[in-house]
Amino acid sequence: MSISTTIKTIQDIMRKDAGVDGDAQRISQLVWMLFLKIYDDREEEYEAMEDNYVSPLPERLRWRNWAKNAEGITGEELLDFVNNDLFKTLKDLSFTENSDPRGFVVRDVFEDSYNYMKNGTLIRQMANKINDIDFNASNDRHLFGDVYEKILKDLQSAGNAGEFYTPRAVTEFMVQMVNPKIGEKLLDPACGTGGFLTSSIEHLREKVNTVEDEEALQNSIHGVEKKPLPHLLCITNMLLHGIENPAQIQRDNSLARPLRDYKSSDKVDVIITNPPFGGTEEDGIETGFPTNYQTRETADLFLVLITHLLRDNGRGAIVLPDGTLFGEGVKTRIKEKLLKECNLHTIVRLPNGVFSPYTGIKTNLLFFTKGEPTKEIWYYEHPYPDGYKSYSKTKPMRIQEFEPEKAWWNNREETELAWKVTIDEIKANNYNLDIKNPHEEAIDHGDPEELLEDYKALLSEISETRNALKAELMAALEGKNA
């Protein structure tokens, strides 16, 4: 049976349970169980590689000891175990200085997780289906990555999935262009389910040649996510991608920490992120930022934070909506700060529908380097593939579409899709970065007065036609009644 079929069967099992209400709860239920199974499979690897490995979990709570046996506890006994032992104990795990740090991850995961199911027999059926997947088998692990994407897409009916889902083509392209290196400290301060982090891990793994390289990779990945469900998905995603101790993925709001509290040791070499846009932060968050840049708009605050957190020569890439590019007021001051402190060398303008069905807002990919001011910005307008008028579930954006940008990246020249703008032009335009492609032919809509006259004439014709139809209809009805 394929993994996607297994997951579908599991979802069907959950639909029979009266305690699970809606997609969000189904996904949350599925993910904490998958997490324990994945964690147990990873522990098998640790046991094979490490002498005298001791699990940070109490023995009775390890997946292998309550869930692995298809004929194991079930019904009321299993429900009681899950609610009154498993959850209560894992939420309150205690550790000493010498404890295995991998145990902290389990406690953090269960701190915000819940067992929604009320039927122990159905929990047993779920566990048995999950046991069909071997997360130590490279093929199963690879295939599960696709299923994982499906789980994320299912979130679209469970709330604002767009807050933490970025199409894989976009994450891969941004990571490839920023090109993180072994030993660099990498951060996504709004990491959602970990799309940028997993793309970065896959990119870095190709460069790992020694044990020291792998250790550097393990220590380099950092993320912050404030919502419990995407945080849990991200932790699970990190385990699947071979990060042994995903404790560096914090559940927190990156914007809640005042800028002045960050030390030089908090600064990073690479930031790649898609912060939530269109949202506003709760009262008081903005007071942690300098007065000139105080706003409650989430994406704007993240732009200030990222500029602050990058080390000199650090590289950043961020997804931003058109509104940030042309916005005025505090947005202007934030853009001025970005262009003074960083070299904003590239803006890739994406077409409509990239984030469908989550949002129709037009978006842009901004690439910059900290430590030198911007002198000119290159723009690249990403076109739809031939035959496309938009993207959709069945026609998503594909990484192959970015091949022209990649070919152009290190050998830049103006084309029908690429143009550059000087910093003097940007300043003269009051830091409006929403600059249209000058190579596109402007559509002549005509003289407004002539258009108005044509419109009036059209209305008159419509009125005459309507009156004529009305007269014919009346005549026909009179003839019928005669």
Buried (B, 14 or more C-beta within 10 A) or exposed (E): EEBEEBBBBBBEBBEEBEBBEEBBBBBBBBBBBBBBBBBBBBBBBBEEEEEEEEBBBEEEBBBBBBBBEEEBBBEEEBBEBBBEBBBEBBBEBEEEEEEBEBBBBBBBBBBBBBBBBEBBBBBBBBBBBBBBBBBEEEEBBEBBBEBBBEBBBBBBEBBBBBBBBBBBBBBBBBBBBBEBBBBBBBBBBBBBBBBBBBBBBBBBBEBBEEEEBBEBBBEBBBBBBBBBBBBBBBBBBBBBBBBBBBBBBBBEBBBEBEBEEEEEEEBBBBBBBBBBBBEEBEEEBBEBBEEEBBBBBBBBBBBBBBBBBBBEEBBBBBBBBBBBBBBEEBBBBBBBBBBEBBBBBBBBBBBBBBBBBBBEBBBBBBBBBBEBEBEBBBBBBBEBEEEBEEBEEEBBBEBEBBEBBEEBBEEEEEEEBBBBBEBEEBEEEEBBBBBEBEEEEEEEEEEEEEEEEEEEEEEEEEEEEEEEEEEEEEEEEEEEEE
